[in-house]
Amino acid sequence: MAQDLLDDFIGHCRRAESVHREPCDIVLAVAPALQALLPRTAEFLKPEHYRRGSDRYGRNAVYVSPDRGISLFTLTWAPGQWTPVHDHGTWGVVAVIDGILEERNYIRMDGHSDASSGIRLERGGVTLLAPGTVTTFVPNPDHIHVTGVPAGRGPAVSLHLYGREMNNYNVYDVDNGTRRLIEVTYEV
């Protein structure tokens, strides 16, 4: 039953990708399905999907397709844990299972280019994502942000669906105006 639930959700995501070519249309088709899945996460998430990192947030693979074309992760956040400022290079849909996740957005002021230096970012808005919240992002322009939990807030757990295996992404040094591609690991 649990595997069927996850398989049905992944099947829906794959069909959305096959029908829609634009990332904005894919996330529009997938976001309601992730919203509907949220009340049933206890049916398919296992204890290992809730592992926390000791010095950083936990990244736990729930599903990575054999062709690396889609992936689903839980991210677990202790108070004071943050991502670096980063982008994704793909579309994505994020849902909060527990706690309040904070997203601080950045706006690229130098125009969009593939340059790895001379990048000018300005702080944008802040979004507080409560349990049950679903948010989306698309590439081009890249969705650049930092996500985490402030030290004074409780832990959080979020579910992240990406349009590729999320094993690397660009991180930004805001002060120096640079970005670099980094490889990231996750627990299976």
Backbone as a printed PyTorch tensor [residue, N CA C, xyz], in Angstrom:
tensor([[[  0.8220,  -1.2030,   0.0000],
         [  0.0000,   0.0000,   0.0000],
         [  0.8620,   1.2620,   0.0000]],

        [[  1.8610,   1.3130,   0.9120],
         [  2.7250,   2.4990,   0.9900],
         [  3.4920,   2.6970,  -0.3090]],

        [[  4.0390,   1.6060,  -0.8560],
         [  4.7860,   1.7190,  -2.0960],
         [  3.8690,   2.1220,  -3.2450]],

        [[  2.6460,   1.6220,  -3.2410],
         [  1.6710,   2.0050,  -4.2720],
         [  1.3870,   3.5020,  -4.2170]],

        [[  1.2570,   4.0430,  -3.0190],
         [  1.0040,   5.4710,  -2.8410],
         [  2.1410,   6.3000,  -3.4340]],

        [[  3.3540,   5.9260,  -3.1030],
         [  4.5190,   6.6380,  -3.6380],
         [  4.6300,   6.4390,  -5.1490]],

        [[  4.4290,   5.2120,  -5.6140],
         [  4.4840,   4.9310,  -7.0580],
         [  3.4390,   5.7420,  -7.8240]],

        [[  2.2370,   5.8570,  -7.2760],
         [  1.1810,   6.6430,  -7.9330],
         [  1.5870,   8.1170,  -8.0330]],

        [[  2.1650,   8.6450,  -6.9470],
         [  2.5940,  10.0410,  -6.9570],
         [  3.7090,  10.2530,  -7.9890]],

        [[  4.7060,   9.3970,  -7.9950],
         [  5.8100,   9.5190,  -8.9600],
         [  5.2760,   9.3630, -10.3770]],

        [[  4.3480,   8.4490, -10.5850],
         [  3.7300,   8.2770, -11.9060],
         [  3.0300,   9.5450, -12.3590]],

        [[  2.3210,  10.1900, -11.4450],
         [  1.6620,  11.4610, -11.7600],
         [  2.7000,  12.5080, -12.1750]],

        [[  3.8020,  12.5730, -11.4520],
         [  4.8610,  13.5450, -11.7790],
         [  5.4590,  13.2620, -13.1510]],

        [[  5.6960,  11.9900, -13.4610],
         [  6.2420,  11.6240, -14.7690],
         [  5.2770,  11.9620, -15.8960]],

        [[  3.9960,  11.7340, -15.6670],
         [  3.0080,  12.0890, -16.6940],
         [  2.9780,  13.6030, -16.8890]],

        [[  3.0640,  14.3660, -15.8130],
         [  3.0880,  15.8290, -15.9240],
         [  4.2900,  16.2790, -16.7490]],

        [[  5.4300,  15.6390, -16.5360],
         [  6.6240,  15.9770, -17.3310],
         [  6.4410,  15.6170, -18.7990]],

        [[  5.7480,  14.5160, -19.0790],
         [  5.5890,  14.0990, -20.4760],
         [  4.5670,  14.9540, -21.2160]],

        [[  3.5820,  15.4830, -20.4970],
         [  2.5360,  16.3000, -21.1080],
         [  2.9730,  17.7560, -21.2420]],

        [[  3.6870,  18.2530, -20.2400],
         [  4.0680,  19.6620, -20.2010],
         [  5.5660,  19.8150, -20.4210]],

        [[  5.9320,  20.7330, -21.2730],
         [  7.3480,  20.9840, -21.5410],
         [  7.9000,  22.1330, -20.7050]],

        [[  7.0560,  23.0710, -20.3400],
         [  7.5050,  24.2340, -19.5780],
         [  7.5210,  23.9170, -18.0910]],

        [[  8.6150,  24.2320, -17.4090],
         [  8.6700,  23.9740, -15.9660],
         [  7.5040,  24.5920, -15.1910]],

        [[  7.0320,  25.7780, -15.5920],
         [  5.9200,  26.4080, -14.8730],
         [  4.6520,  25.5710, -14.9770]],

        [[  4.4650,  24.8840, -16.1000],
         [  3.2930,  24.0260, -16.2480],
         [  3.4530,  22.7070, -15.4960]],

        [[  4.6800,  22.2130, -15.4170],
         [  4.9330,  20.9760, -14.6550],
         [  4.6280,  21.2080, -13.1790]],

        [[  5.1710,  22.2860, -12.6040],
         [  4.9150,  22.5240, -11.1720],
         [  3.4480,  22.8230, -10.9100]],

        [[  2.7680,  23.4520, -11.8560],
         [  1.3380,  23.7020, -11.7120],
         [  0.5610,  22.3870, -11.6420]],

        [[  1.0010,  21.3900, -12.3960],
         [  0.3420,  20.0820, -12.3940],
         [  0.7230,  19.2360, -11.1790]],

        [[  1.9380,  19.4180, -10.6740],
         [  2.4420,  18.5570,  -9.6010],
         [  2.1280,  19.0870,  -8.2020]],

        [[  2.0920,  20.3980,  -8.0310],
         [  1.8920,  20.9690,  -6.6930],
         [  0.6200,  20.4630,  -6.0100]],

        [[ -0.5290,  20.4060,  -6.6760],
         [ -1.7250,  19.8860,  -5.9890],
         [ -1.5790,  18.4110,  -5.5900]],

        [[ -0.8510,  17.6430,  -6.3750],
         [ -0.6460,  16.2320,  -6.0350],
         [  0.2190,  16.0910,  -4.7840]],

        [[  1.2230,  16.9520,  -4.6440],
         [  2.0470,  16.9120,  -3.4370],
         [  1.2200,  17.3920,  -2.2370]],

        [[  0.3950,  18.3970,  -2.4340],
         [ -0.4920,  18.8660,  -1.3710],
         [ -1.3990,  17.7280,  -0.8950]],

        [[ -1.9620,  16.9810,  -1.8210],
         [ -2.8490,  15.8660,  -1.4800],
         [ -2.0910,  14.7240,  -0.7950]],

        [[ -0.8270,  14.5740,  -1.0900],
         [ -0.0010,  13.5170,  -0.5100],
         [  0.4010,  13.8160,   0.9410]],

        [[  0.4850,  15.0850,   1.3010],
         [  0.9760,  15.4780,   2.6310],
         [  0.2800,  14.7690,   3.8010]],

        [[ -1.0390,  14.6740,   3.8350],
         [ -1.6670,  14.0110,   4.9780],
         [ -1.3330,  12.5220,   5.0770]],

        [[ -0.7340,  11.9620,   4.0220],
         [ -0.4620,  10.5210,   3.9850],
         [  1.0330,  10.1980,   4.0550]],

        [[  1.8610,  11.1810,   4.3870],
         [  3.3090,  10.9150,   4.4100],
         [  3.6870,   9.8320,   5.4140]],

        [[  2.9530,   9.7050,   6.4980],
         [  3.2660,   8.6630,   7.4880],
         [  3.1280,   7.2640,   6.8970]],

        [[  2.3930,   7.1400,   5.7870],
         [  2.2050,   5.8340,   5.1530],
         [  3.4160,   5.3860,   4.3450]],

        [[  4.2430,   6.3240,   3.8770],
         [  5.3860,   5.9070,   3.0460],
         [  6.7400,   6.4030,   3.5410]],

        [[  6.7590,   7.4050,   4.4060],
         [  8.0430,   7.8390,   4.9460],
         [  8.4510,   6.9000,   6.0790]],

        [[  9.7190,   6.5110,   6.0560],
         [ 10.2640,   5.5740,   7.0350],
         [ 11.1060,   6.3430,   8.0510]],

        [[ 11.4510,   5.7210,   9.1590],
         [ 12.2840,   6.4170,  10.1600],
         [ 13.5760,   7.0040,   9.5800]],

        [[ 14.1710,   6.3160,   8.6200],
         [ 15.4180,   6.8350,   8.0240],
         [ 15.2070,   8.1120,   7.2180]],

        [[ 13.9810,   8.4080,   6.8470],
         [ 13.7020,   9.6480,   6.1250],
         [ 13.6740,  10.8600,   7.0540]],

        [[ 13.7570,  10.6230,   8.3510],
         [ 13.7410,  11.6990,   9.3480],
         [ 15.1080,  11.9040,  10.0040]],

        [[ 16.1660,  11.3000,   9.4200],
         [ 17.5040,  11.4760,   9.9980],
         [ 17.9090,  12.9370,   9.9220]],

        [[ 18.5600,  13.3940,  10.9800],
         [ 19.0760,  14.7590,  11.0430],
         [ 20.5810,  14.7240,  10.9490]],

        [[ 21.1520,  15.7460,  10.3280],
         [ 22.5950,  15.8950,  10.3300],
         [ 23.0250,  16.5160,  11.6540]],

        [[ 24.2140,  16.1960,  12.1040],
         [ 24.6690,  16.7650,  13.3760],
         [ 25.1290,  18.2110,  13.2050]],

        [[ 25.7700,  18.4960,  12.0870],
         [ 26.2960,  19.8480,  11.8740],
         [ 25.6160,  20.5830,  10.7260]],

        [[ 24.7130,  19.9120,  10.0420],
         [ 23.9810,  20.5360,   8.9360],
         [ 22.6170,  19.8720,   8.8370]],

        [[ 21.7600,  20.4470,   8.0400],
         [ 20.4400,  19.8530,   7.8540],
         [ 20.5850,  18.4800,   7.1990]],

        [[ 19.6260,  17.5900,   7.4370],
         [ 19.6750,  16.2530,   6.8500],
         [ 19.0290,  16.2190,   5.4820]],

        [[ 19.6420,  15.4850,   4.5450],
         [ 19.0830,  15.2730,   3.2010],
         [ 18.9060,  13.7770,   3.0250]],

        [[ 17.6630,  13.3340,   2.9710],
         [ 17.3560,  11.9060,   2.9260],
         [ 16.5740,  11.5740,   1.6640]],

        [[ 17.1140,  10.6890,   0.8430],
         [ 16.4450,  10.3100,  -0.4020],
         [ 15.2530,   9.4070,  -0.0970]],

        [[ 14.0970,   9.8090,  -0.5800],
         [ 12.9010,   8.9820,  -0.5220],
         [ 12.7970,   8.2200,  -1.8430]],

        [[ 13.1180,   8.9190,  -2.9500],
         [ 13.0520,   8.3170,  -4.2790],
         [ 13.9830,   9.0740,  -5.2190]],

        [[ 14.7890,   8.3300,  -5.9780],
         [ 15.5770,   8.8890,  -7.0810],
         [ 15.3440,   7.9560,  -8.2580]],

        [[ 14.8110,   8.4960,  -9.3500],
         [ 14.4800,   7.6450, -10.4890],
         [ 15.7420,   7.0370, -11.0900]],

        [[ 15.6200,   5.8500, -11.6720],
         [ 16.7830,   5.1910, -12.2720],
         [ 17.4760,   6.0490, -13.3410]],

        [[ 16.7030,   6.8740, -14.0520],
         [ 17.3090,   7.7340, -15.0820],
         [ 17.7750,   9.0720, -14.5150]],

        [[ 17.6540,   9.2490, -13.1900],
         [ 18.0590,  10.4670, -12.4710],
         [ 17.2440,  11.6910, -12.9020]],

        [[ 16.0640,  11.4400, -13.4920],
         [ 15.2440,  12.5290, -14.0100],
         [ 14.2980,  13.1550, -13.0190]],

        [[ 14.1270,  12.5380, -11.8620],
         [ 13.2410,  13.0860, -10.8460],
         [ 13.7140,  12.5510,  -9.4970]],

        [[ 13.5520,  13.3500,  -8.4520],
         [ 13.9540,  12.8820,  -7.1210],
         [ 13.0660,  13.5060,  -6.0510]],

        [[ 12.9190,  12.7700,  -4.9570],
         [ 12.1080,  13.1990,  -3.8280],
         [ 12.9350,  13.0020,  -2.5640]],

        [[ 13.0690,  14.0560,  -1.7690],
         [ 13.8790,  14.0330,  -0.5560],
         [ 13.0820,  14.5790,   0.6230]],

        [[ 13.4170,  14.1000,   1.8120],
         [ 13.0330,  14.8260,   3.0120],
         [ 14.2560,  15.6130,   3.4380]],

        [[ 14.0280,  16.8190,   3.9040],
         [ 15.0810,  17.6150,   4.5200],
         [ 14.6550,  17.8570,   5.9530]],

        [[ 15.5740,  17.6120,   6.8680],
         [ 15.2810,  17.7690,   8.2900],
         [ 16.1540,  18.8850,   8.8270]],

        [[ 15.5530,  19.7530,   9.5820],
         [ 16.1980,  20.9890,  10.0140],
         [ 16.1520,  21.1250,  11.5250]],

        [[ 17.2940,  21.2740,  12.1450],
         [ 17.3620,  21.6390,  13.5580],
         [ 17.4350,  23.1650,  13.6270]],

        [[ 17.0610,  23.7540,  14.7400],
         [ 17.2020,  25.2060,  14.8700],
         [ 18.6330,  25.6500,  14.5800]],

        [[ 18.7570,  26.7080,  13.7750],
         [ 20.0650,  27.2510,  13.4210],
         [ 20.6990,  26.6310,  12.1850]],

        [[ 20.0400,  25.6800,  11.5410],
         [ 20.6000,  25.0610,  10.3360],
         [ 20.0310,  25.7180,   9.0830]],

        [[ 20.9410,  26.0360,   8.1430],
         [ 20.5970,  26.7450,   6.9110],
         [ 21.3300,  26.1280,   5.7320]],

        [[ 20.7240,  26.2490,   4.5580],
         [ 21.4450,  25.9440,   3.3260],
         [ 22.3870,  27.1050,   3.0480]],

        [[ 23.3360,  26.9260,   2.1300],
         [ 24.0190,  28.1080,   1.6090],
         [ 23.0640,  28.8340,   0.6500]],

        [[ 23.4060,  30.0300,   0.2340],
         [ 22.6470,  30.7040,  -0.8180],
         [ 22.8590,  29.8670,  -2.0850]],

        [[ 21.7750,  29.4380,  -2.7140],
         [ 21.9050,  28.4910,  -3.8280],
         [ 20.7500,  28.6120,  -4.8200]],

        [[ 20.9350,  27.9380,  -5.9580],
         [ 19.8610,  27.7450,  -6.9230],
         [ 19.6880,  26.2410,  -7.1190]],

        [[ 18.8540,  25.8300,  -8.0660],
         [ 18.5620,  24.4150,  -8.2320],
         [ 18.8580,  23.8720,  -9.6240]],

        [[ 18.8000,  24.7170, -10.6350],
         [ 19.0150,  24.2470, -12.0010],
         [ 17.9000,  23.3710, -12.5240]],

        [[ 16.7450,  23.4050, -11.9000],
         [ 15.6080,  22.5950, -12.3230],
         [ 14.3400,  23.1530, -11.6860]],

        [[ 13.2120,  22.5570, -12.0240],
         [ 11.9590,  22.8930, -11.3580],
         [ 11.8760,  22.1090, -10.0520]],

        [[ 11.0180,  22.5880,  -9.1500],
         [ 10.8300,  21.8720,  -7.8920],
         [  9.5410,  22.2560,  -7.2020]],

        [[  9.1110,  21.3570,  -6.3330],
         [  7.9320,  21.5690,  -5.5040],
         [  8.3180,  21.1590,  -4.0860]],

        [[  8.0630,  22.0350,  -3.1270],
         [  8.4520,  21.8050,  -1.7320],
         [  7.2150,  21.8980,  -0.8490]],

        [[  7.1040,  20.9470,   0.0840],
         [  5.9980,  20.9390,   1.0460],
         [  6.5720,  20.8060,   2.4500]],

        [[  5.9750,  21.5020,   3.3930],
         [  6.4200,  21.4190,   4.7860],
         [  5.5390,  20.4100,   5.5150]],

        [[  6.2130,  19.4470,   6.1370],
         [  5.5250,  18.4050,   6.8990],
         [  5.3460,  18.8420,   8.3510]],

        [[  6.4080,  19.4150,   8.9230],
         [  6.3780,  19.7700,  10.3350],
         [  7.2580,  20.9840,  10.5820]],

        [[  6.8780,  21.8200,  11.5310],
         [  7.6700,  23.0000,  11.8750],
         [  7.4320,  24.1390,  10.8970]],

        [[  8.2410,  25.1780,  11.0470],
         [  8.1590,  26.3380,  10.1580],
         [  9.5100,  26.5260,   9.4960]],

        [[  9.5180,  26.4290,   8.1780],
         [ 10.7260,  26.6140,   7.3820],
         [ 10.7530,  28.0510,   6.8790]],

        [[ 11.9080,  28.6620,   6.9130],
         [ 12.0450,  30.0490,   6.4600],
         [ 12.8470,  30.0800,   5.1700]],

        [[ 12.3330,  30.8240,   4.1890],
         [ 13.0150,  30.9910,   2.9060],
         [ 13.3060,  32.4750,   2.7090]],

        [[ 14.5850,  32.7810,   2.4910],
         [ 15.0170,  34.1520,   2.2230],
         [ 15.4780,  34.2070,   0.7700]],

        [[ 14.7630,  34.9720,  -0.0310],
         [ 15.0090,  35.0180,  -1.4710],
         [ 16.0300,  36.0890,  -1.8530]],

        [[ 16.6650,  35.8510,  -2.9890],
         [ 17.6060,  36.8020,  -3.5760],
         [ 17.1760,  37.1030,  -4.9980]],

        [[ 17.4310,  38.3290,  -5.4220],
         [ 17.1060,  38.7790,  -6.7710],
         [ 18.4110,  39.0820,  -7.4850]],

        [[ 18.5440,  38.5440,  -8.6700],
         [ 19.7530,  38.7730,  -9.4520],
         [ 19.6290,  40.1180, -10.1630]],

        [[ 20.5570,  41.0340,  -9.8690],
         [ 20.4930,  42.3970, -10.3880],
         [ 21.3680,  42.6140, -11.6180]],

        [[ 22.1860,  41.6370, -11.9630],
         [ 23.1070,  41.7870, -13.0860],
         [ 22.5670,  41.1470, -14.3540]],

        [[ 21.3360,  40.7020, -14.3420],
         [ 20.7900,  39.9910, -15.4840],
         [ 21.1720,  38.5310, -15.3760]],

        [[ 20.5310,  37.6890, -16.1370],
         [ 20.8160,  36.2570, -16.0710],
         [ 21.8910,  35.9070, -17.0920]],

        [[ 22.9580,  35.3380, -16.6190],
         [ 24.0110,  34.8630, -17.5310],
         [ 24.6540,  33.6440, -16.9210]],

        [[ 25.4880,  32.9870, -17.6870],
         [ 26.1880,  31.8000, -17.1940],
         [ 27.4900,  32.1480, -16.5040]],

        [[ 27.7930,  33.4230, -16.3620],
         [ 29.0420,  33.8470, -15.7330],
         [ 29.1070,  33.3510, -14.2930]],

        [[ 30.2990,  33.0220, -13.8400],
         [ 30.4610,  32.5750, -12.4610],
         [ 31.0110,  33.6820, -11.5660]],

        [[ 31.2310,  34.8600, -12.1450],
         [ 31.6590,  36.0050, -11.3350],
         [ 30.9490,  37.2560, -11.8470]],

        [[ 31.0560,  38.3310, -11.0930],
         [ 30.3570,  39.5600, -11.4520],
         [ 28.8630,  39.4740, -11.1950]],

        [[ 28.4720,  38.5570, -10.3270],
         [ 27.0600,  38.3480, -10.0160],
         [ 26.6630,  39.3040,  -8.8960]],

        [[ 25.5810,  40.0270,  -9.1220],
         [ 25.0950,  40.9680,  -8.1150],
         [ 23.7310,  40.5060,  -7.6240]],

        [[ 23.6750,  40.1350,  -6.3490],
         [ 22.4180,  39.6930,  -5.7410],
         [ 21.9670,  40.6960,  -4.7010]],

        [[ 20.6670,  40.9320,  -4.6670],
         [ 20.0540,  41.7700,  -3.6400],
         [ 19.0770,  40.8950,  -2.8690]],

        [[ 18.9530,  41.1640,  -1.5770],
         [ 17.9820,  40.4220,  -0.7740],
         [ 16.5830,  40.7200,  -1.2650]],

        [[ 15.7770,  39.6750,  -1.3310],
         [ 14.3760,  39.8140,  -1.6900],
         [ 13.5110,  39.5620,  -0.4730]],

        [[ 12.3590,  39.0370,  -0.6950],
         [ 11.4140,  38.7990,   0.3910],
         [ 11.7220,  37.5570,   1.2030]],

        [[ 10.9930,  37.4190,   2.2830],
         [ 11.0920,  36.2670,   3.1750],
         [  9.7310,  35.5800,   3.1830]],

        [[  9.7580,  34.2550,   3.1290],
         [  8.5350,  33.4700,   3.1900],
         [  8.6500,  32.5020,   4.3560]],

        [[  7.6260,  32.4550,   5.1950],
         [  7.5470,  31.4790,   6.2690],
         [  6.6270,  30.3680,   5.8000]],

        [[  7.1590,  29.1580,   5.7670],
         [  6.4190,  28.0130,   5.2550],
         [  5.9840,  27.1320,   6.4230]],

        [[  4.7010,  27.1250,   6.7230],
         [  4.1340,  26.3720,   7.8310],
         [  3.7330,  24.9700,   7.3710]],

        [[  3.4390,  24.0720,   8.3120],
         [  3.0010,  22.7300,   7.9210],
         [  1.8160,  22.7830,   6.9580]],

        [[  1.9120,  21.9860,   5.9170],
         [  0.8700,  21.9450,   4.9000],
         [  1.1080,  22.8900,   3.7330]],

        [[  2.0560,  23.8050,   3.8770],
         [  2.3560,  24.7510,   2.8070],
         [  3.0890,  24.0500,   1.6650]],

        [[  2.7130,  24.3970,   0.4400],
         [  3.3980,  23.9050,  -0.7520],
         [  3.8580,  25.1120,  -1.5480]],

        [[  5.1120,  25.1050,  -1.9720],
         [  5.6590,  26.1780,  -2.7830],
         [  6.4020,  25.5650,  -3.9680]],

        [[  6.5870,  26.3510,  -5.0120],
         [  7.2440,  25.8360,  -6.2180],
         [  8.3200,  26.8020,  -6.6820]],

        [[  9.1850,  26.3030,  -7.5610],
         [ 10.1690,  27.1560,  -8.2160],
         [ 10.4820,  26.5800,  -9.5890]],

        [[ 10.9790,  27.4400, -10.4550],
         [ 11.3790,  27.0460, -11.8040],
         [ 12.7400,  27.6730, -12.1060]],

        [[ 13.4850,  27.0860, -13.0270],
         [ 14.7510,  27.7000, -13.4330],
         [ 14.5080,  28.7830, -14.4830]],

        [[ 15.5140,  29.5500, -14.7370],
         [ 15.5010,  30.5480, -15.8180],
         [ 14.3750,  31.5530, -15.6780]],

        [[ 14.3910,  32.4930, -14.7830],
         [ 15.5690,  32.7860, -13.9780],
         [ 15.6670,  31.8280, -12.8010]],

        [[ 16.8920,  31.5730, -12.4030],
         [ 17.1150,  30.6700, -11.2840],
         [ 16.4520,  31.2050, -10.0290]],

        [[ 15.9190,  30.2930,  -9.2700],
         [ 15.3410,  30.6160,  -7.9720],
         [ 16.4950,  30.5730,  -6.9700]],

        [[ 16.9670,  31.7310,  -6.5450],
         [ 18.1230,  31.8240,  -5.6600],
         [ 17.6300,  32.1730,  -4.2720]],

        [[ 18.0260,  31.3560,  -3.2970],
         [ 17.5370,  31.5730,  -1.9340],
         [ 18.4190,  30.8600,  -0.9140]],

        [[ 18.1350,  31.1320,   0.3340],
         [ 18.7080,  30.4030,   1.4590],
         [ 17.5070,  29.9480,   2.2850]],

        [[ 17.5560,  28.7060,   2.7410],
         [ 16.4300,  28.1330,   3.4610],
         [ 16.9280,  27.5210,   4.7640]],

        [[ 16.1230,  27.6310,   5.8050],
         [ 16.5020,  27.0160,   7.0640],
         [ 15.5570,  27.3730,   8.1860]],

        [[ 16.0710,  27.1730,   9.4050],
         [ 15.2970,  27.4210,  10.6090],
         [ 16.1240,  28.3110,  11.5360]],

        [[ 15.6390,  29.4910,  11.8770],
         [ 16.3620,  30.3480,  12.8120],
         [ 16.5780,  29.6470,  14.1600]],

        [[ 17.5980,  30.0680,  14.8620],
         [ 17.9700,  29.4400,  16.1340],
         [ 16.8470,  29.4380,  17.1560]],

        [[ 15.9950,  30.4100,  17.1680],
         [ 14.9420,  30.4950,  18.1760],
         [ 13.6820,  29.7280,  17.8580]],

        [[ 13.6520,  29.0450,  16.7340],
         [ 12.4430,  28.3490,  16.2990],
         [ 12.6480,  26.8380,  16.4640]],

        [[ 11.5920,  26.0680,  16.4480],
         [ 11.6970,  24.6110,  16.5780],
         [ 12.1530,  23.9410,  15.2900]],

        [[ 12.4420,  22.6410,  15.3480],
         [ 12.8790,  21.9040,  14.1630],
         [ 11.7780,  21.8450,  13.0940]],

        [[ 12.1850,  21.4920,  11.8800],
         [ 11.2400,  21.3870,  10.7620],
         [ 11.6010,  20.1870,   9.8910]],

        [[ 10.6120,  19.7010,   9.1670],
         [ 10.7980,  18.6350,   8.1870],
         [ 10.0660,  19.0580,   6.9280]],

        [[ 10.7470,  18.9460,   5.7940],
         [ 10.1300,  19.3230,   4.5200],
         [ 10.3540,  18.2320,   3.4840]],

        [[  9.4850,  18.2050,   2.4880],
         [  9.5180,  17.2190,   1.4140],
         [  9.7870,  17.9750,   0.1190]],

        [[ 10.8430,  17.5750,  -0.6120],
         [ 11.3040,  18.3050,  -1.7940],
         [ 11.2880,  17.3900,  -3.0120]],

        [[ 10.5380,  17.7940,  -4.0240],
         [ 10.4970,  17.0900,  -5.3000],
         [ 11.2520,  17.9310,  -6.3120]],

        [[ 12.1900,  17.3130,  -7.0190],
         [ 13.0030,  18.0190,  -8.0140],
         [ 12.8710,  17.3540,  -9.3770]],

        [[ 13.0470,  18.1320, -10.4230],
         [ 12.9910,  17.6310, -11.7910],
         [ 14.2860,  16.9940, -12.2600]],

        [[ 15.1200,  16.5670, -11.3330],
         [ 16.3590,  15.8390, -11.6260],
         [ 16.8960,  15.2940, -10.3100]],

        [[ 17.9020,  14.4560, -10.3900],
         [ 18.5600,  14.0490,  -9.1530],
         [ 19.2520,  15.2850,  -8.5970]],

        [[ 18.9390,  15.6330,  -7.3860],
         [ 19.5190,  16.8540,  -6.8160],
         [ 20.8170,  16.4850,  -6.0970]],

        [[ 21.8580,  16.2900,  -6.9110],
         [ 23.1590,  15.9200,  -6.3660],
         [ 24.2030,  17.0280,  -6.5400]],

        [[ 23.7860,  18.1480,  -7.1010],
         [ 24.6580,  19.3170,  -7.2010],
         [ 23.7940,  20.5580,  -7.4110]],

        [[ 24.3820,  21.6880,  -7.1030],
         [ 23.7220,  22.9640,  -7.3690],
         [ 24.7490,  24.0740,  -7.2370]],

        [[ 24.3900,  25.2460,  -7.7300],
         [ 25.2620,  26.4060,  -7.6120],
         [ 25.0720,  27.0500,  -6.2520]],

        [[ 26.1970,  27.3780,  -5.6000],
         [ 26.1550,  28.1690,  -4.3740],
         [ 26.7450,  29.5350,  -4.6950]],

        [[ 26.2340,  30.5440,  -4.0280],
         [ 26.5890,  31.9290,  -4.3080],
         [ 27.3120,  32.5440,  -3.1200]],

        [[ 28.3810,  33.2570,  -3.4230],
         [ 29.0440,  34.0990,  -2.4240],
         [ 28.5380,  35.5160,  -2.7060]],

        [[ 27.5780,  35.9500,  -1.9320],
         [ 26.8960,  37.2220,  -2.1820],
         [ 27.8780,  38.3880,  -2.1000]],

        [[ 28.7510,  38.3800,  -1.0920],
         [ 29.6900,  39.4880,  -0.8950],
         [ 30.7070,  39.6070,  -2.0240]],

        [[ 31.1750,  38.4670,  -2.5510],
         [ 32.1900,  38.4890,  -3.5990],
         [ 31.6280,  38.3990,  -5.0110]],

        [[ 30.3090,  38.2160,  -5.1400],
         [ 29.6730,  38.1890,  -6.4590],
         [ 30.0730,  36.9990,  -7.3090]],

        [[ 30.2240,  35.8280,  -6.6680],
         [ 30.6130,  34.6350,  -7.4160],
         [ 29.6370,  33.4960,  -7.1380]],

        [[ 29.6980,  32.5190,  -8.0030],
         [ 28.9740,  31.2750,  -7.7720],
         [ 29.8500,  30.1230,  -8.2350]],

        [[ 29.5970,  28.9600,  -7.6360],
         [ 30.3230,  27.7590,  -8.0540],
         [ 29.4220,  26.5530,  -7.8830]],

        [[ 29.6080,  25.5830,  -8.7320],
         [ 28.8370,  24.3520,  -8.6810],
         [ 29.4500,  23.4430,  -7.6240]],

        [[ 28.6150,  22.9310,  -6.7170],
         [ 29.1120,  22.0000,  -5.7180],
         [ 28.3480,  20.6780,  -5.8260]],

        [[ 28.9980,  19.6120,  -5.4600],
         [ 28.3660,  18.3070,  -5.3680],
         [ 27.8130,  18.1660,  -3.9470]],

        [[ 26.6430,  17.5970,  -3.7930],
         [ 26.0660,  17.3970,  -2.4730],
         [ 25.7190,  15.9270,  -2.3010]],

        [[ 25.7850,  15.4850,  -1.0810],
         [ 25.4770,  14.0930,  -0.7790],
         [ 24.1350,  14.0140,  -0.0780]],

        [[ 23.6450,  12.8040,  -0.0270],
         [ 22.3980,  12.5640,   0.6790],
         [ 22.4010,  11.1440,   1.2060]],

        [[ 21.5530,  10.9250,   2.2090],
         [ 21.3820,   9.6080,   2.7870],
         [ 20.3480,   8.8450,   1.9820]],

        [[ 20.5810,   7.5640,   1.8030],
         [ 19.6500,   6.7110,   1.0590],
         [ 18.9090,   5.8160,   2.0350]]])
